[in-house]
């Protein structure tokens, strides 16, 4: 199973402004159009207003973009999807109106805009409280011509997993349980983990977990999961919607002290092109039904069952009765 989508996804999970290499990543689109050639906000020959939905290059974002497109088509818009590898590329395009709508994550985008506006050492504005985080995000996004729509309960944030056997042996359900067990663990995570407040420092300070070392493997990768499965490492850094944990005999430990920020899923739109109540109402339908468990299952259908994101999205919209037609 290819890990390319996962690599892009964890660029979100380990937020940092990418270097110049990210800026060389190509932009792909339906029909091969570049961003500059997109017809966002224009009218089609049929008279329907056209909206461009942006997608990052990992599975979850692709499925969400397809769901957004389906909801907006049902509301009377003509839609197309553009896939852009890095937030450093698609966020400016959203500001310019080259992309009209993007599925985003509250805490990560808030910190991205915070660093962009106030510098890399700016105090953190995101927190474990969703309402506070979304408010901070809106304060940062508004002056850039972006409208942040309401967040739903579905959240995709950093998470830690152990083998089911390890959890059973030490009676672990939460990260607090792991801290109380006094078990020293080796952590399969990226190099950044030793410096990130949500990772090694947070595990040690918040939970009293003794991290004996970090195995510098790609976050959430097959190699990292295999290392934990085989006992080389005991703890895995991944995300709450990882769809392949079960295949490796791994289970998540609950973040019971809320170390992680609230990365609730929400739409962000270009205010001028897609800031209407009609768009907000169409996309808001998803908030009533989408859960974190749903996200995990949607990812599994693509990553494990090899179904196409568009087909998975279409089935979800039908099963949840989100379309009027």
SVG drawing of the C-alpha trace seen along z (x, -y; Angstrom):
<svg xmlns="http://www.w3.org/2000/svg" viewBox="-35 -42 52 52">
<polyline fill="none" stroke="black" stroke-width="0.4" points="0.0,0.0 1.4,-3.3 2.2,-5.8 2.3,-8.9 -1.1,-10.2 -0.1,-9.5 3.1,-11.5 1.1,-14.5 -1.4,-14.0 1.2,-14.1 2.6,-17.3 -0.7,-18.6 -0.2,-16.6 3.2,-18.0 2.5,-21.6 5.5,-23.6 6.1,-26.0 7.6,-24.0 10.8,-25.0 11.5,-26.0 11.1,-22.4 7.4,-22.5 7.0,-25.5 8.2,-23.4 5.4,-20.8 3.2,-20.8 -0.4,-21.6 -2.8,-19.0 -6.4,-19.5 -9.3,-17.8 -8.5,-18.1 -5.0,-19.2 -5.7,-22.9 -3.4,-25.0 -4.7,-27.3 -4.4,-30.3 -6.6,-28.7 -9.4,-27.8 -12.8,-29.3 -13.6,-29.8 -16.6,-32.0 -17.6,-32.2 -20.8,-31.1 -20.9,-28.1 -22.6,-27.8 -25.7,-26.5 -25.8,-29.6 -24.8,-27.7 -22.2,-29.4 -18.9,-27.5 -16.9,-26.8 -13.5,-25.2 -12.9,-22.9 -9.3,-22.5 -7.9,-19.3 -4.7,-18.4 -3.0,-15.2 -3.9,-12.8 -6.9,-10.4 -9.0,-12.2 -8.8,-15.6 -9.6,-14.0 -12.8,-12.3 -13.9,-15.5 -13.4,-17.5 -15.6,-15.1 -18.3,-15.3 -18.2,-19.1 -18.4,-19.0 -21.5,-16.7 -23.2,-18.9 -22.5,-22.1 -23.7,-20.4 -26.9,-19.5 -27.3,-23.1 -27.1,-24.2 -23.4,-24.9 -21.1,-23.6 -18.0,-22.2 -14.5,-21.1 -11.7,-19.8 -8.1,-20.9 -5.5,-18.8 -2.6,-20.8 0.1,-19.1 1.0,-21.7 -0.9,-24.2 1.8,-26.7 0.4,-26.6 -3.3,-26.1 -3.9,-28.7 -2.6,-31.6 -4.7,-30.3 -7.7,-30.4 -7.0,-34.0 -6.7,-34.9 -9.9,-33.2 -8.2,-30.7 -9.7,-28.1 -13.1,-28.8 -13.5,-26.1 -11.1,-23.9 -11.8,-21.2 -9.5,-22.2 -8.6,-21.5 -9.2,-24.2 -6.1,-24.1 -3.6,-23.4 -4.9,-26.2 -5.1,-28.6 -1.4,-28.0 -0.4,-28.2 -2.0,-31.6 -0.7,-32.7 2.9,-31.9 2.3,-33.4 1.0,-36.7 3.0,-36.9 6.2,-35.0 7.4,-31.5 7.8,-32.2 4.3,-33.6 2.4,-32.4 0.1,-29.5 -3.6,-30.5 -5.0,-27.0 -6.1,-24.9 -8.0,-21.7 -11.2,-23.8 -12.9,-23.7 -14.9,-26.9 -11.8,-28.9 -9.7,-27.6 -12.3,-28.3 -12.7,-31.9 -9.0,-32.4 -8.9,-31.0 -11.7,-33.3 -9.9,-36.4 -6.8,-35.4 -8.7,-34.3 -11.1,-37.3 -8.6,-40.0 -7.2,-37.6 -10.6,-37.5 -11.4,-34.0 -14.6,-32.9 -14.4,-30.0 -17.6,-28.0 -18.9,-26.1 -16.9,-23.1 -18.6,-19.7 -17.7,-17.1 -15.4,-15.1 -11.8,-15.6 -8.5,-14.4 -5.7,-15.1 -2.5,-13.5 -2.8,-10.3 -0.7,-7.6 -1.1,-3.8 0.3,-0.7 -0.3,3.0 -3.4,4.5 -1.3,7.1 0.8,4.3 -2.4,2.5 -3.9,5.7 -0.8,6.7 -0.5,3.3 -4.2,2.5 -3.9,-0.6 -6.8,-2.6 -5.5,-6.1 -2.2,-7.9 -2.6,-8.6 -2.7,-4.8 0.6,-4.5 2.2,-7.2 1.0,-5.4 2.3,-2.1 5.9,-3.5 6.7,-1.6 9.6,-3.1 8.6,-3.3 10.5,-3.9 8.4,-6.0 8.1,-5.6 7.7,-9.1 9.3,-11.8 12.5,-13.6 10.4,-16.7 8.8,-14.8 11.5,-15.6 10.7,-19.3 7.0,-19.4 4.9,-20.2 2.2,-17.7 4.8,-14.9 7.7,-13.8 7.8,-17.0 4.0,-16.8 3.9,-13.1 6.6,-13.5 5.2,-16.7 1.4,-16.1 1.3,-12.3 4.6,-11.4 5.4,-9.0 9.1,-8.1 10.2,-8.2 13.4,-6.2 14.1,-7.3 12.6,-8.1 12.8,-5.9 12.9,-8.4 10.4,-6.8 7.9,-8.5 4.8,-9.3 2.1,-6.8 3.9,-4.8 3.9,-1.1 7.4,-0.9 6.6,-2.7 3.5,-0.5 5.6,2.6 8.2,1.5 5.6,1.2 4.0,4.5 7.3,6.3 8.2,4.7 11.1,2.7 9.2,-0.3 6.2,-0.4 4.4,-3.7 3.3,-5.0 2.6,-8.6 -0.3,-8.6 -3.7,-10.3 -7.2,-9.7 -8.5,-8.6 -5.7,-6.2 -7.6,-3.5 -5.0,-0.7 -4.2,-0.3 -6.2,2.8 -4.2,4.5 -1.1,4.2 -2.9,5.2 -2.7,1.6 -5.1,-0.4 -5.3,-4.1 -4.8,-5.3 -7.2,-8.1 -5.7,-11.6 -7.7,-12.0 -5.9,-15.2 -6.4,-16.9 -2.8,-17.3 -3.7,-17.7 -5.3,-20.7 -8.8,-20.6 -8.3,-19.8 -12.0,-19.7 -12.9,-19.4 -14.4,-22.6 -14.8,-24.3 -12.9,-27.5 -14.0,-29.6 -13.0,-32.6 -15.4,-35.2 -15.9,-37.0 -16.4,-34.0 -18.1,-31.5 -19.1,-33.4 -22.8,-33.2 -25.4,-31.7 -26.3,-29.2 -22.8,-27.7 -22.7,-27.7 -26.1,-25.9 -25.0,-23.3 -21.8,-22.5 -23.3,-22.7 -25.4,-19.6 -22.3,-17.5 -21.8,-18.7 -25.0,-17.0 -23.7,-13.5 -19.9,-13.4 -18.1,-11.8 -14.4,-10.9 -15.4,-7.3 -16.9,-8.1 -13.6,-9.7 -11.7,-6.6 -14.1,-4.4 -14.0,-6.7 -10.2,-6.5 -10.3,-2.7 -12.4,-2.3 -9.8,-4.2 -6.6,-3.1 -7.4,0.5 -10.2,1.4 -8.8,-0.6 -12.0,-2.3 -11.9,-5.7 -12.5,-8.8 -15.3,-10.0 -17.1,-6.7 -16.7,-6.6 -18.0,-10.2 -21.0,-9.5 -21.9,-6.4 -21.6,-8.4 -23.8,-11.2 -26.4,-8.7 -26.3,-6.6 -26.6,-9.7 -29.4,-11.1 -27.6,-14.4 -28.8,-15.0 -32.2,-16.4 -32.1,-14.8"/>
</svg>
